Amino acid sequence: MSDSKDLSKFVEELADQVRRHVSSWTATREDSPGEFPVDLAPPATARVDPASIRSAADLAPYIDHTLLKPEARAEDVAKVAREAREHGFATVCVNSAQVATAAKVLAGSKTVPIAVVGFPLGASLSSAKAFEAREAIRAGAREIDMVLNVGALKAREHALVFQDIRAVVDACRPVPVKVILETSLLTDEEKVFGCLLSKSAGAAFVKTSTGFGSGGATVEDVALMRLTVGEGVGVKASGGIRSSEDALKMLRAGANRLGASASVAIVNGQVSTAKY
């Protein structure tokens, strides 16, 4: 499916399938929007002009500085948040139990705290994901990165996948939600369906990977995701981005947000050798 016309036709055929079903799926949902005193500007979702990146430091506003290790301590989270303030990263992405620590350090800065939800497997109950998301927002999260139900997607239980995402989107409103696909586990058709279902359910972004799966972001997956969602939904490349060269490749492919634990090395023009 390397021909761009064939790929576009493939995506549009799957989009037609999703459009035919969305109204019935929406009619059956029971979740109500969350209510939070959150004043947020809508996140940018369109492609980044690579010509605007003139140095490694220019990548900083597109990076979600990430610390999701299970052994991370509060002091580690605080350190990452201070680094994010210093370098001007877009966000700090941490586990929900630690988002209050990040939010405290980031208070008064332009860097936004993110919490992951249903992480890293996505196999939690939708109600549990929605509850975790609401609690994370109350603790200070201003974006939510949720893992979709990968097993349901692979089983073609598209209504379940849609309702799972919609439950979190409704629970978080107006806080934007990114949907992690875990692309290394999916076929191209499943990646497209994951993107279409995320977009239909109201997600602000689709995201490649947790960083804990069998693979990370690839240029091919990012390009496919961007083709599928268009400019109105963002694309976050995450997993295995360890240098400014890696980051630029993802931006050129269509990403407008980058998830990385090697953020400091990236903006300093270095190459990280860390496995995570």
Secondary structure, DSSP 8 states (H G I E B T S, - for coil): --SHHHHHHHHHHHHHHHHHHHHHHHHT-----------------S---GGG--SGGGGGGGEEEEE--TT--HHHHHHHHHHHHHHT-SEEEEEGGGHHHHHHHHTTSS-EEEEEESTTT--S-HHHHHHHHHHHHHTT-SEEEEE--HHHHHTT-HHHHHHHHHHHHHHHTTS-EEEE--GGG--HHHHHHHHHHHHHTT-SEEE---SSSS----HHHHHHHHHHHTTSSEEEEESS--SHHHHHHHHHHT-SEEEES-HHHHHTT-------
